[in-house]
Amino acid sequence: MKTQDFGFYKVGCGVPRIKVANPAYNAGEIIKLMQQAKEAGCSVLVTPELSLSGATCGDLFYQRSLLNACEAAMETILEASKGSSMITVVGLPVACAGKLYNCAAVVQDGLLRGFTPKSILSPRDTCFTSGKEDELFFCECVSYCDRAVYDCGDLRFGIVFGSELYAPDSPAAKLAAEGANLIINLASENELPGTEQGRELQICAQSELLTCGYAYCGAGVYESTTDQVFAGAALLCENGKTLKKGELFRRDTHLTTAVFDLQKMDSLRMKRGGFDGKEHHFVRDILKLPPMELSAYDDPVDPDPCLPRDPAWCDTTLAIQTAGLAKRMEHIAAKKMILGVSGGLDSTLALLVAVNTADLLGLPRENVLGITLPGFGTSDRTYQNAVNLMKALGITLREISIADAVRRHFKDIGQEESVHDVTYENSQARERTQILMDLANKENAVLVGTGDLSEIAMGWCTYNGDHMSMYGVNASIPKTLMRHMVTHVANTMGGEAGAILHDIVDTPVSPELLPPDGEGNIAQKTEDKIGPYRLHDFFLYHFFSFGFAPEKISFLAKKAFEGIYDEATIDRWLKTFLRRFFTSQFKRSCSPDAPQAGPISLSPRGGLRMPSDSDFALWMEAFEG
């Protein structure tokens, strides 16, 4: 006789060891759990919220690559489930009809029996839409509207998510009223001191109030630790009693199981009343249209999507930058601004913003302190442009050579000046920032950051060097737009200052951290190292704004830059962009305050919520083979 005949059901909470944003890898770990649960005699296996993708993907949830990979990974799980009646509940993001949902998929015997969307969203669910009223379609399979009760005979379960445990209008209560005697909670709550005790008290109380079993499965320690840590909480309670709880902070794929007596729950409910057993099921077949042949795509593709078509855009952008800096100045009662002026595009635009801010606040332009900091790589062209521009604008000019200080630093750390490695370069960038920071303190001034959006996206900045400031006015201005804006100001301004600005626009982009060539010209050109900014701004626009997969970005770029860059060049620099974008998030995670003056912001405070340690192998697959 099988134990299910008495209403006994073993339920497992499985916490997989995951890689954030790597559904294929995560599916493999979930399949391992399925095998463990099957061998343990489980009837139901529960995995954490968004277990297939990782719950901490942030804005990567918008990426089509990730969503497509989740669907492919779900097909793998469906295949692995064939021949087994065990139910597996998997958390994943689902895109449908232009919306994104946080869902739990119910898998059994090779079929997707349905899926439930999260309807009560937490503050962390900024990417997702509430699924309270919508019908969803996924993997050419069935869809369920709102909350569904899944009827398996004696076992009837409903699904809730994480913080819904604490909602005053509890979805679990509604599910129980409709007949669910097992509540499954897919969670991704970060762990804090006291969280474990409060969670257990709440789950026990709810299982008693609803006369049900309750299986809670939380995200584990291999979620991103950019800002929070997750413990992999597994808790199985029944009618106010804890049956089993898993060990927190385990660093492996592990399973916690308990046996529920759901016949007992039904018996108690009949005595207590209030459970009418009403159940809802929604089924719909989907007919997909075939994709369009790429050869039929003949629309033109804009190679410069970051550039404005309206000249007034530049003026509005400058006004936003100026207003942001002015507010910061007023807030801290500062009367001076300080910035390093190199003669390059970034510091030039920041200088123009600082001068505009002084004019707006009625401060003398002498209160803008422009510091030129010549070092080993400073060329005569950039030095003269920096000095002449500051004089033309009427600001305070000061020159501080960093050469002696850097040489002393080299001696302190044992760095040979003849070795032109990353230490050689970054030491100069950090020395400049140290001088500027300390001068800002001495002058009671705001240190204005100069780094632009393209550099921030690529991580082309020295951590705690030019990466840092007190307020970064250029952080949402891509390099191609910056060149366009400085040209616009040069045309508007005219005269000596306008001529200098035009020459700055024509100067090759360089951090000038390596010595000039034998003729005194710039030897270190950024675009020779990391690729053309025109390409990178194109990549950034399509990657961030729309979440396009690398294959699609490559296709569009080859259309846009036909006759300018060959296919191999485009794919080479696209791969570089993606690798640098992912590996540089740690720099963006601690970036200074900055005004959003364009459609793209990579600010960690709302522009881009992305883990610093997400796995980007998925995006590299496009370049394999």
C-alpha positions in Angstrom: 0.0 0.0 0.0 1.3 3.4 -0.9 1.6 6.0 1.8 -0.4 8.5 -0.4 -3.5 6.4 0.4 -3.4 7.9 3.9 -2.8 11.4 2.8 0.9 11.4 3.5 3.0 13.4 1.1 6.7 14.0 1.3 7.6 17.5 0.2 11.2 18.7 -0.5 12.6 22.2 -0.4 15.6 22.2 -2.7 18.1 25.1 -2.7 20.3 24.8 -5.8 23.9 26.2 -6.1 23.3 28.7 -8.8 25.2 31.1 -11.1 23.4 34.4 -11.4 22.1 34.9 -14.9 23.1 31.4 -16.1 19.8 29.5 -16.6 21.5 26.5 -18.3 23.8 25.9 -15.3 21.0 26.5 -12.9 18.7 24.0 -14.7 21.4 21.4 -14.3 21.5 21.9 -10.5 17.7 21.8 -10.4 17.7 18.5 -12.3 20.2 17.2 -9.7 17.7 18.2 -7.0 14.9 16.5 -8.9 16.9 13.2 -8.9 17.6 13.6 -5.2 13.9 14.3 -4.4 12.8 11.4 -6.5 15.2 9.0 -4.8 13.9 10.4 -1.4 10.3 9.6 -2.4 9.1 13.2 -2.6 5.8 14.0 -4.2 6.6 17.7 -4.5 9.9 19.5 -5.0 10.0 23.3 -4.4 12.8 25.5 -5.5 13.4 29.2 -4.6 11.9 32.3 -6.2 13.5 32.9 -9.7 15.7 29.8 -9.2 16.2 29.3 -12.9 17.7 32.7 -13.5 18.8 33.8 -10.0 16.7 36.3 -8.1 19.3 39.0 -8.1 19.7 39.7 -11.8 18.3 43.2 -11.4 17.8 44.9 -14.8 19.3 41.9 -16.5 15.7 40.5 -16.3 15.0 42.8 -19.2 17.6 41.1 -21.4 16.2 39.0 -24.1 19.2 36.7 -23.9 18.3 35.9 -20.3 14.6 35.4 -21.0 15.4 33.1 -24.0 17.8 31.1 -22.0 15.3 30.6 -19.2 12.8 29.2 -21.8 15.5 26.9 -23.2 16.5 25.8 -19.7 12.8 25.1 -18.8 12.6 22.8 -21.8 15.6 20.9 -20.4 13.8 20.5 -17.1 10.7 19.3 -18.8 12.7 16.7 -20.6 14.3 15.5 -17.4 10.9 15.2 -15.7 9.5 12.7 -18.2 8.4 9.4 -16.7 8.0 10.9 -13.2 4.8 11.9 -11.5 6.7 14.1 -9.0 5.7 17.7 -9.2 8.6 20.3 -9.4 7.9 23.9 -8.9 10.5 26.2 -10.5 10.8 30.0 -10.2 11.6 32.0 -13.4 10.9 35.3 -15.2 8.3 35.1 -18.0 7.8 37.7 -20.7 4.4 37.9 -22.2 2.6 40.6 -24.3 5.2 43.2 -23.5 5.2 42.6 -19.8 7.5 40.8 -17.4 6.3 38.5 -14.7 7.9 36.7 -11.7 6.4 33.2 -12.0 6.4 29.7 -10.6 6.2 26.9 -13.1 4.6 23.6 -12.2 6.3 20.7 -14.0 5.2 17.0 -14.0 6.0 14.1 -16.3 7.5 16.2 -19.2 4.6 18.7 -19.1 4.2 22.2 -17.9 1.0 21.8 -15.9 0.7 25.6 -15.4 2.4 28.5 -13.8 1.5 31.2 -11.3 2.6 34.8 -11.5 3.4 36.9 -8.5 0.8 39.5 -7.9 1.8 41.4 -4.8 5.2 42.9 -5.7 7.8 44.0 -3.2 10.0 47.1 -3.7 12.7 44.9 -5.1 10.4 43.7 -7.9 10.8 46.8 -10.0 11.3 44.8 -13.2 8.1 42.9 -12.9 4.4 43.4 -13.5 1.7 42.1 -11.2 0.0 39.1 -12.6 -3.2 39.6 -10.7 -5.5 39.8 -13.7 -3.4 38.6 -16.7 -3.4 35.3 -18.7 0.1 34.2 -19.5 1.6 32.0 -22.2 4.9 30.2 -22.0 6.7 27.2 -23.7 3.6 26.7 -26.0 1.8 25.4 -22.9 -1.1 26.1 -20.6 -1.6 29.4 -18.8 -3.3 30.2 -15.5 -4.9 33.5 -14.5 -4.5 35.0 -11.1 -3.9 32.4 -8.3 -4.6 28.8 -9.2 -5.2 25.8 -6.9 -3.5 22.7 -8.3 -5.6 19.7 -7.5 -3.8 16.4 -7.1 -6.4 14.5 -5.1 -5.7 14.6 -1.4 -3.0 17.1 -2.1 -4.2 20.5 -3.3 -1.5 23.2 -3.4 -1.3 26.9 -4.1 1.7 29.1 -4.7 2.8 32.4 -3.1 6.0 34.4 -3.2 8.4 35.6 -0.5 7.2 38.7 1.2 3.6 37.9 0.4 3.9 35.9 3.7 3.5 39.3 5.5 0.8 40.8 3.3 -2.3 42.0 5.2 -4.4 40.7 2.3 -2.8 37.3 2.2 -2.9 35.4 -1.1 -2.3 32.2 1.0 -5.6 32.8 2.8 -7.5 33.1 -0.4 -5.9 29.9 -1.7 -6.7 28.0 1.4 -10.3 29.2 1.3 -10.4 27.8 -2.3 -9.2 24.4 -1.1 -5.4 24.5 -1.0 -4.1 22.4 1.9 -0.5 23.0 1.0 1.0 26.4 0.6 4.2 26.6 -1.4 6.2 29.8 -1.0 9.0 30.6 -3.4 11.1 33.2 -1.7 14.2 35.4 -2.2 14.5 37.4 1.1 17.9 38.4 2.2 19.1 37.2 5.6 19.6 39.6 8.6 20.0 39.0 12.3 16.6 38.0 13.7 15.2 37.1 10.3 15.2 33.3 10.9 13.2 33.5 14.2 10.6 36.0 12.7 10.2 33.9 9.6 9.6 30.7 11.5 7.1 32.3 13.8 5.2 33.8 10.9 5.1 30.6 8.9 4.0 28.5 11.8 1.3 31.0 12.7 0.0 31.1 9.1 0.0 27.3 8.7 -2.1 27.1 11.9 -4.5 29.9 10.9 -5.0 28.3 7.5 -4.9 24.7 8.7 -2.4 23.6 6.1 1.0 22.5 5.3 3.5 25.2 4.4 6.7 24.7 2.4 9.0 27.8 2.3 12.1 27.7 0.1 14.4 30.7 -0.1 17.3 31.8 -2.3 20.7 30.6 -1.4 24.2 32.0 -0.8 25.1 31.9 -4.4 22.8 34.7 -5.3 24.7 38.0 -5.9 26.2 39.5 -2.8 26.5 42.9 -4.3 24.3 44.5 -1.6 22.7 41.6 0.3 23.3 38.0 1.4 20.8 35.1 1.1 20.9 32.1 3.4 18.9 29.4 1.5 16.2 29.1 4.1 14.1 25.9 3.9 11.2 25.6 6.3 8.4 23.0 6.3 5.5 23.6 8.8 2.2 22.0 9.4 -0.7 23.5 11.3 1.5 25.6 13.6 4.3 23.2 14.0 7.8 23.1 12.4 8.4 19.8 10.8 11.8 20.4 9.4 14.1 23.4 8.7 17.2 23.3 6.6 20.6 24.5 7.6 21.3 28.1 6.6 24.2 29.3 4.5 25.0 26.0 3.0 27.3 26.2 0.0 26.0 23.2 -2.0 22.9 22.1 -3.8 20.8 20.5 -1.0 17.4 19.2 -0.2 15.3 19.4 3.0 12.3 17.1 3.2 9.3 16.5 5.5 6.1 14.4 5.3 2.8 16.2 5.5 -0.4 14.6 6.6 -2.9 16.4 4.4 -5.8 14.1 5.2 -5.4 15.4 8.7 -5.5 18.9 7.5 -8.7 18.3 5.6 -10.3 16.7 8.6 -9.4 19.7 10.8 -10.8 22.0 8.2 -14.1 20.2 8.1 -14.5 20.7 11.8 -13.4 24.3 11.7 -15.3 25.3 8.6 -14.5 28.3 6.3 -12.9 26.3 3.5 -15.3 25.9 0.5 -12.9 24.1 -1.8 -13.6 26.3 -4.8 -11.0 25.8 -7.5 -10.0 27.6 -10.7 -8.2 26.2 -13.7 -7.3 28.0 -17.0 -6.0 26.2 -20.1 -5.2 27.7 -23.5 -3.4 26.3 -26.6 -0.9 28.6 -28.4 -0.3 28.8 -32.1 3.1 30.5 -32.9 3.8 32.5 -36.0 7.1 31.6 -37.8 9.9 34.2 -37.5 10.6 36.5 -40.3 13.5 35.6 -42.5 16.4 38.0 -41.8 17.1 38.4 -45.5 13.8 40.3 -45.7 15.0 43.0 -43.3 15.8 46.0 -45.4 15.0 49.0 -43.1 17.9 51.4 -42.5 19.6 51.2 -39.1 20.8 54.4 -37.4 24.5 54.1 -36.7 24.4 56.9 -34.1 21.3 56.3 -31.9 22.7 58.3 -29.0 22.9 61.5 -31.0 19.9 64.0 -30.9 18.0 65.0 -34.0 16.9 68.3 -32.4 19.6 70.9 -31.7 17.7 72.0 -28.6 18.6 68.6 -27.0 22.1 69.8 -26.3 20.9 72.9 -24.6 18.5 70.9 -22.5 21.1 68.4 -21.6 23.5 71.2 -20.5 20.7 72.8 -18.5 20.0 69.5 -16.6 23.7 69.1 -15.8 23.9 72.7 -14.6 20.7 72.5 -12.5 22.0 69.3 -10.8 25.3 70.8 -9.9 23.8 74.0 -8.8 21.4 72.2 -6.4 24.3 70.3 -4.9 26.3 73.5 -4.5 23.3 75.2 -2.7 22.6 72.2 -0.5 26.1 72.1 1.0 26.5 75.9 0.9 29.6 75.6 -1.3 30.8 78.6 -3.2 33.6 77.0 -5.3 34.0 74.2 -7.8 37.2 72.3 -8.6 38.0 70.0 -11.4 40.9 68.5 -13.3 41.1 69.9 -16.8 43.1 67.8 -19.2 42.3 69.2 -22.6 40.2 66.1 -23.4 36.4 65.9 -24.2 35.2 64.8 -20.8 36.9 67.5 -18.6 36.0 70.1 -21.3 32.2 69.4 -21.0 32.5 69.3 -17.2 34.3 72.6 -17.3 31.5 74.1 -19.4 28.9 72.9 -17.0 30.8 74.3 -14.0 31.1 77.7 -15.7 27.4 77.7 -16.5 26.7 76.8 -12.9 28.7 79.7 -11.6 26.9 82.0 -13.9 23.5 80.6 -12.8 24.3 81.0 -9.1 25.7 84.5 -9.5 29.2 83.4 -8.5 32.3 84.9 -10.1 33.9 82.6 -12.6 37.1 82.8 -10.6 35.3 80.5 -8.1 35.7 77.7 -10.7 39.2 76.2 -10.0 40.6 74.4 -13.0 43.6 72.3 -12.2 45.9 71.0 -14.9 47.9 68.0 -13.7 50.6 67.2 -16.2 52.2 63.8 -15.9 54.3 61.3 -17.9 51.8 61.1 -20.7 50.6 64.7 -21.1 51.0 65.9 -24.7 51.7 69.5 -25.6 48.4 69.7 -27.6 46.1 68.8 -24.7 48.1 70.8 -22.2 47.9 74.0 -24.3 44.2 73.5 -25.1 43.5 73.0 -21.4 45.4 76.1 -20.3 44.1 78.3 -23.2 40.5 77.2 -22.6 40.6 78.0 -18.9 42.0 81.4 -19.7 39.4 82.1 -22.3 36.6 81.2 -19.9 38.0 83.4 -17.2 38.3 80.8 -14.4 41.1 80.3 -11.9 43.9 78.3 -13.4 46.4 76.3 -11.4 49.1 73.8 -12.5 50.3 71.0 -10.3 52.7 68.5 -11.8 52.2 64.9 -10.5 55.5 63.6 -11.7 57.5 64.0 -8.5 54.7 62.6 -6.3 54.2 59.6 -8.5 57.9 58.8 -8.6 57.9 58.9 -4.8 54.9 56.6 -4.8 56.7 54.3 -7.2 59.6 54.2 -4.8 57.4 53.4 -1.9 55.6 50.5 -3.6 58.6 49.2 -5.6 57.4 50.1 -9.0 59.9 50.6 -11.8 59.1 53.8 -13.8 60.3 52.0 -16.9 57.5 49.3 -16.5 54.4 50.8 -18.2 51.8 48.4 -16.7 48.4 49.0 -15.1 50.1 50.1 -11.9 52.1 52.7 -13.8 48.9 54.1 -15.2 46.6 53.8 -12.3 49.1 55.4 -9.9 48.9 58.6 -11.9 45.1 58.6 -12.1 44.9 58.1 -8.3 47.5 60.7 -7.6 45.5 63.2 -9.6 42.3 62.3 -7.7 44.0 62.6 -4.4 45.2 66.1 -5.2 41.8 67.2 -6.4 40.0 65.7 -3.4 42.4 67.4 -0.9 42.2 70.7 -2.8 38.4 70.5 -2.7 38.6 70.1 1.1 41.1 72.9 1.4 39.0 75.3 -0.7 35.6 74.2 0.6 34.8 73.3 -3.0 32.8 70.6 -4.8 35.0 68.2 -6.8 33.2 67.9 -10.2 33.6 64.5 -11.8 34.3 64.3 -15.5 33.8 60.6 -16.5 31.2 59.9 -19.2 28.7 57.2 -19.8 30.7 55.2 -22.3 33.7 55.0 -20.0 31.4 54.0 -17.1 29.8 51.3 -19.2 33.2 49.9 -20.3 34.9 50.4 -16.9 37.5 52.5 -18.7 38.4 54.4 -15.5 40.7 53.8 -12.5 38.9 52.5 -9.5 39.1 55.2 -6.8 40.9 57.4 -9.2 39.1 59.3 -12.0 36.2 56.9 -11.1 35.5 59.0 -8.0 34.4 62.6 -7.4 31.9 64.5 -5.3 29.4 65.0 -8.1 29.7 63.5 -11.6 28.0 65.8 -14.2 28.8 63.6 -17.3 27.7 60.2 -16.0 24.8 59.8 -18.5 26.5 61.4 -21.5 27.9 58.9 -24.0 31.1 59.8 -25.8 29.5 60.3 -29.2 27.0 62.7 -27.7 29.7 64.4 -25.7 31.6 65.2 -28.9 28.4 66.4 -30.4 27.6 68.7 -27.5 31.1 70.2 -27.3 30.8 70.9 -31.1 27.4 72.5 -30.5 28.8 74.8 -27.8 31.9 75.6 -29.9 29.6 76.7 -32.8 27.4 78.7 -30.4 30.3 80.3 -28.6 32.6 81.1 -31.5 35.7 83.2 -31.0 38.9 82.0 -29.4 37.1 79.6 -27.0 35.1 78.1 -29.9 38.3 77.5 -31.8 39.9 75.7 -28.9 36.8 73.6 -28.4 36.8 72.5 -32.0 40.5 71.4 -31.6 39.6 69.5 -28.5 36.8 67.7 -30.4 39.4 66.7 -33.1 42.0 65.4 -30.5 42.2 61.6 -30.2 40.6 60.3 -27.0 43.3 59.3 -24.5 43.8 59.0 -20.7 47.4 60.2 -21.4 49.0 57.9 -18.8 51.7 56.6 -21.1 54.6 58.8 -22.5 54.0 60.6 -25.8 55.8 59.4 -29.0 59.1 60.7 -30.1 57.4 63.8 -31.7 55.4 64.6 -28.6 52.1 63.3 -29.9 49.6 61.2 -28.1 50.8 57.6 -28.1 48.0 56.0 -26.0 44.8 56.1 -27.9 41.8 54.7 -26.1 39.9 53.5 -29.2 43.0 51.4 -30.3 42.7 49.6 -27.0 39.0 49.1 -26.4 37.5 49.8 -29.8 35.6 52.7 -31.5 33.3 54.6 -29.2 30.9 54.9 -32.0 30.4 51.2 -32.0 30.4 50.9 -28.2 27.7 53.6 -27.9 25.6 51.7 -30.5 26.1 48.5 -28.5 25.2 50.2 -25.2 22.1 51.8 -26.7 20.6 48.5 -28.0 21.8 46.4 -25.1 20.6 48.6 -22.3 17.5 50.2 -23.8 15.9 47.1 -25.3 17.8 44.1 -23.8 18.6 42.8 -27.3 20.7 39.6 -27.4 24.2 39.8 -28.8 23.1 38.1 -32.0 20.5 40.8 -32.7 22.9 43.7 -31.8 25.5 42.2 -34.1 22.9 41.9 -36.9 21.8 45.6 -36.5 25.4 46.8 -36.2 26.4 45.1 -39.4 23.5 46.8 -41.2 24.2 50.2 -39.6 28.0 50.2 -40.2 28.1 48.4 -43.6 31.1 49.7 -45.5 32.6 51.3 -42.3 33.4 48.2 -40.2 33.6 44.6 -41.4 31.7 41.8 -39.6 34.7 40.5 -37.8 35.6 43.9 -36.4 32.0 44.4 -35.2 31.9 41.1 -33.4 35.3 41.5 -31.9 34.4 44.8 -30.3 30.9 43.7 -29.3 32.5 40.8 -27.4 34.9 43.3 -25.7 31.9 45.5 -24.8 29.9 42.7 -23.2 32.9 41.4 -21.3 33.9 44.8 -20.0 30.3 45.8 -19.2 29.7 42.8 -17.0 33.1 42.8 -15.3 33.0 46.5 -14.5 29.8 46.6 -12.6 31.7 46.7 -9.3 32.9 50.2 -10.3 29.4 51.4 -11.1 28.1 50.0 -7.8 29.9 52.7 -5.8 29.8 55.6 -8.3 29.2 59.2 -7.2 25.9 61.0 -7.3 25.2 62.3 -10.8 22.2 63.8 -12.6 20.5 61.8 -15.3 20.8 64.0 -18.4 20.1 61.4 -21.0 17.8 58.4 -21.6 20.4 55.9 -20.3 21.6 55.9 -16.7 23.9 53.3 -15.1 23.5 54.7 -11.6 23.2 52.0 -9.0 20.5 54.1 -7.3 17.9 53.3 -9.9 19.5 53.5 -13.3 20.9 50.0 -13.3 20.3 47.5 -10.6 22.7 44.8 -11.6 24.8 42.4 -9.4 28.6 43.0 -9.6 29.3 39.2 -9.8 26.7 38.0 -12.3 27.8 35.2 -14.7 28.1 36.5 -18.2 28.9 33.2 -20.0 25.4 33.3 -21.5 26.2 36.5 -23.4 29.5 35.0 -24.6 27.8 32.0 -26.2 27.0 34.0 -29.2 30.7 34.2 -30.1 31.4 30.5 -29.7 31.9 28.1 -32.6 
